């Protein structure tokens, strides 16, 4: 899919690790933003502001 299969063994491993780290970072940031938004909405609803 990303062309990693055309690389040699060690480069393929490094590429795979890089892709996994980038995906983990994107999920961390995305879930952090979603959590912040949900927390703000819930607190506003509970407090009645």
Phi and psi restraints in degrees (value plus and minus 20) as a CYANA .aco file:
   2 UNK   PHI    -120.3   -80.3
   2 UNK   PSI     -19.4    20.6
   3 UNK   PHI      63.7   103.7
   3 UNK   PSI      -9.1    30.9
   4 UNK   PHI     -88.4   -48.4
   4 UNK   PSI     -44.2    -4.2
   5 UNK   PHI     -89.9   -49.9
   5 UNK   PSI     -34.3     5.7
   6 UNK   PHI    -105.4   -65.4
   6 UNK   PSI     -29.8    10.2
   7 UNK   PHI    -103.0   -63.0
   7 UNK   PSI     141.2   181.2
   8 UNK   PHI     -92.2   -52.2
   8 UNK   PSI     151.3   191.3
   9 UNK   PHI     -71.0   -31.0
   9 UNK   PSI     -79.1   -39.1
  10 UNK   PHI     -83.6   -43.6
  10 UNK   PSI     -58.6   -18.6
  11 UNK   PHI     -88.5   -48.5
  11 UNK   PSI     -54.2   -14.2
  12 UNK   PHI     -85.6   -45.6
  12 UNK   PSI     -59.7   -19.7
  13 UNK   PHI     -84.3   -44.3
  13 UNK   PSI     -64.5   -24.5
  14 UNK   PHI     -83.5   -43.5
  14 UNK   PSI     -62.0   -22.0
  15 UNK   PHI     -83.2   -43.2
  15 UNK   PSI     -61.8   -21.8
  16 UNK   PHI     -84.5   -44.5
  16 UNK   PSI     -63.8   -23.8
  17 UNK   PHI     -81.8   -41.8
  17 UNK   PSI     -61.0   -21.0
  18 UNK   PHI     -82.3   -42.3
  18 UNK   PSI     -62.5   -22.5
  19 UNK   PHI     -85.0   -45.0
  19 UNK   PSI     -62.4   -22.4
  20 UNK   PHI     -85.2   -45.2
  20 UNK   PSI     -62.3   -22.3
  21 UNK   PHI     -84.5   -44.5
  21 UNK   PSI     -60.7   -20.7
  22 UNK   PHI     -84.1   -44.1
  22 UNK   PSI     -60.4   -20.4
  23 UNK   PHI     -85.7   -45.7
  23 UNK   PSI     -61.5   -21.5
  24 UNK   PHI     -83.2   -43.2
  24 UNK   PSI     -61.2   -21.2
  25 UNK   PHI     -84.5   -44.5
  25 UNK   PSI     -63.1   -23.1
  26 UNK   PHI     -82.9   -42.9
  26 UNK   PSI     -61.8   -21.8
  27 UNK   PHI     -86.9   -46.9
  27 UNK   PSI     -59.2   -19.2
  28 UNK   PHI     -81.5   -41.5
  28 UNK   PSI     -66.5   -26.5
  29 UNK   PHI     -88.3   -48.3
  29 UNK   PSI     -63.1   -23.1
  30 UNK   PHI     -83.1   -43.1
  30 UNK   PSI     -67.2   -27.2
  31 UNK   PHI     -89.2   -49.2
  31 UNK   PSI     -52.0   -12.0
  32 UNK   PHI     -83.7   -43.7
  32 UNK   PSI     -64.1   -24.1
  33 UNK   PHI     -86.1   -46.1
  33 UNK   PSI     -62.8   -22.8
  34 UNK   PHI     -83.6   -43.6
  34 UNK   PSI     -61.2   -21.2
  35 UNK   PHI     -84.3   -44.3
  35 UNK   PSI     -61.7   -21.7
  36 UNK   PHI     -83.9   -43.9
  36 UNK   PSI     -63.5   -23.5
  37 UNK   PHI     -83.7   -43.7
  37 UNK   PSI     -65.7   -25.7
  38 UNK   PHI     -85.4   -45.4
  38 UNK   PSI     -60.5   -20.5
  39 UNK   PHI     -82.7   -42.7
  39 UNK   PSI     -64.8   -24.8
  40 UNK   PHI     -82.0   -42.0
  40 UNK   PSI     -63.8   -23.8
  41 UNK   PHI     -84.6   -44.6
  41 UNK   PSI     -64.8   -24.8
  42 UNK   PHI     -85.9   -45.9
  42 UNK   PSI     -64.5   -24.5
  43 UNK   PHI     -83.6   -43.6
  43 UNK   PSI     -59.3   -19.3
  44 UNK   PHI     -84.0   -44.0
  44 UNK   PSI     -61.1   -21.1
  45 UNK   PHI     -86.8   -46.8
  45 UNK   PSI     -63.7   -23.7
  46 UNK   PHI     -88.5   -48.5
  46 UNK   PSI     -61.4   -21.4
  47 UNK   PHI     -95.7   -55.7
  47 UNK   PSI     -44.0    -4.0
  48 UNK   PHI      58.1    98.1
  48 UNK   PSI       7.2    47.2
